[in-house]
């Protein structure tokens, strides 16, 4: 208890010291004496503008203080929330701090107080005002919602000052820790009163800190105005530097113009002939070296031409081989065509055989129908015979002998018909076996032919692939040869142009050399001008940079100006050196003549190479045409093979249909055999009945004889 009381007393002492310091600051003449005003900084107002629209809080004026409420528990809860809240941000108060939990379980965030601009102490949903119980409330004055964004937009963004907030945060943490340790032991009344008084002090301190923040913002605005003035001065300095640079570059440009005029005057003098002659000597040496190099190149080209001739001979041999292959392929194509004709004939013969078989099948169907009709007729006759037998058994038969003879004749006729039907069935079976054997032989023959055709097609495809590969190699070789010939032609053209330029008279060559020097100097002058433009652009870029960068680039400009002066001095030295040199005109003419002869030889060789290249191109075109013909023939053969395969498939389908028909015929033959057996049974039964009738007839005859004998005896 004593330790806690001492800690609380020490905390109160620190708080009083802090309040005294704040009062001293309040009496400072630089600060405005407005204890109740609480201006909200724009950055806090911007964070408050990001609150959700669902949280509807009543508006309260910005420059208003609040009194203690009659409920002390709310004050203690807010004090705990204020003391246990997260630390303030030193730069930006917009991020949400860690929520602190009060004794009632209600979450109160102290950052909501600092994050609201126009609603500084307004009620947020789920939270209570932090300093609601500190000072008396005033009537809320509603602020129009449409005016708030305009006020916030008119204020420039200013960074918050974090020193005083850090001190408040530190003191609040210490007081919160002490009060949290002492709340369990001290009475509620004393702690509530003390906390309310401390809250009021803290509110006043917070207002003072806000005033200090406003003063710091005013200072910041002053500093910004100073910075703007410095920027204006910086722009003025840049303008002065640019004008000074333009003034300094003016005499340099005048000097350059004077140098150009001096060079133009020197061009007209005879002393420049010496420089031109020396140049001609150097050019002659270069040309001799180039002619030697061209001679070596001509030797190389001759070697390549010989090599190309050998390759052309090889290409001709390849062409002959291709012709031979074409002839062999043509012969094979003829054989394939003959085989295709043979297959067509076989197909036609097979179609004729199938037609004959169909005709035979129709004939057999007709015979079968006739046999069925005869069978039905015999059945009807058998029924009639049964009826007659019944009649004979019932009635007195006088014509028994005639009937028996007619029945025996009919029986013989039926037996003959049965024999004929059996022979027809045997003949149909033999014909079926023969047709199936012929079909199997034909299928085997077709399979062999198809396998042979597939092998030949594979050989042709392999040969075609090989020919295409050799053609691709020939095309690549021809392209490489054409590229080499074009390179040689370009080199020959460059040599010829150089020799044509060397045909000019020595004086004209000297003048041309002087003109070249003049053009070179002019190009250097253009380069200097481009550099000057580049410097101007960099100067404009420096106008947008800071002063240190400007000074650095100014030093760079000075170094570049020195380099340009050195280049001008070197140009003057080169002009003086050119005036001192003179070439040997006779030697120059002799070397030019020799170069002309070499160029004419090179031109003739170039023409020969062109002629050889044209011949190679013609050979390549011929090879490509042969390849196209071969591919066309191969495609036709492939098409014929596909047609033959399609015909073979059709034949197989027709043969399958014939097999099905033969199967049906076999079933009909089996049915006919069954019917034949039935007929045999019926004939046997009929024979038995005839025998029985004969027995009855004999008995009747015996009875008749007995009756006659009895009559005679009477």
Secondary structure by P-SEA (a helix, b strand, c coil): caaaaaaaaaaaaaaaaaaaaaaaaaacccccccccbbbbcaaaaaaaaaccccbbbbbbbccccccccccaaaaaaaaaaaaacccccccccccccbbbbccccbbbbaaaaaacccccccccccccccccccccccccccccccaaaaaaaaccbbbbbcaaaaaaaaaaaaaaaaaaaacccccaaaaaaaaaaaaaaaaaaaaaaaaaaaaaaaaaaaaaaaaaaaaaaaaaaaaaaaaaaaaaaaaaaaaaaaaaaaaaaaaacccaaaaaaaaaaaaaaaaaaaaaaaaaaaaaaaaaaaaaaaaaaaaaaaaaaaaaaaaaaaaaaaaaaaaaaaaaaaaaaaaaaaaaaaaaaaaaaaaaaaaaaaaaaaaaaaaaaaaaaaaaacccccaaaaaaaaaaaaaaaaaaaaaaaaaaaaaaaaaaaaaaaaaaaaaaaaaaaaaaaaaaaaaaaaaaaaaaaaaaaaaaaaaaaaaaaaaaaaaaaaaaaaaaaacccaaaaaaaaaaaaaaaaaaaaaaaaaaaaaaaaaaaaaaaccaaaaaaaaaaaaaaaaaaaaaaaaaaaaaaaaaaccccaaaaaaaaaaaaaaaaaaaaaaaaaaaaaaaaaaaaaaaaaaaaaaaaaaaaaaaaaaaaaaaaaaaaaaaaaaaaaaaaaaaaaaaaaaaaaaaaaaaaaaaaaaaaaaaaaaaaaaaaaaaaaaaaac
